[in-house]
């Protein structure tokens, strides 16, 4: 979208989040009378170059049947770049867990969420895109509507040649600390798809057990002493079927060469 086409088109309704990079706000598209979400990134913000990747990923996924936040396009002004997305009426999984005091979710509900996210990630991976920031905050659910699950925010995504015989190694060690795979923390070459698998495993652990599997400071010690992140034994209301326990252990396998891909959840 050219800036001349959108001047006056969007009416800002309210701020949703503010950050060092810019802001996200709810707006009304006067042309369609629909609510949209606009992500405004300052061109001088640290990490601004990643905005090109986010735009590229959303343009690729726009042509595929995938549960990500619908992308309308982008426009730039002198100071900022604006990305326009569908407004999803729902809540992210961190809000869901926080609102219930991080009480674990039932396994059946978790399996539904994981299957949906794994399907979206699988589509991304087949398109040569690794999300690289899978976490509770970047998964939205719509329980009061169609119970759909959306993977959002491709701000840290990376790309690889989808047609290559084997996925190339990356030296991009970005991510959110609690969800970083061992190879990200150790700063050794990694495959983005397997980093995504690990992050989805951490997300699953948090939903199932109501906590994160390790503290950031303890991570290296746990990685050294375990083939896979230890899972709590069944206790009280928190139980996990052997089938799901096996899948989660495979996702949280420390050695990426032995780690399962997200397809194990499909």
Secondary structure, DSSP 8 states (H G I E B T S, - for coil): --HHHHTTTEEEEEEEEEETTEEEEEEEETTTTEEEEEEEEETTSTTTTHHHHHHHHHHHHHTS---B--EEEEEE-SSEEEEEEE---SEEHHHHHHHTTT----HHHHHHHHHHHHHHHHHHHHTTEE----SGGGEEE-TTTT--EEE---TT-EE--TTSSS---B----S-GGG--HHHHTT--B-HHHHHHHHHHHHHHHHHHSS-SS-GGGHHHHHHH-SB------BTTB---HHHHHHHHHHTBSSTTT---GGGG-
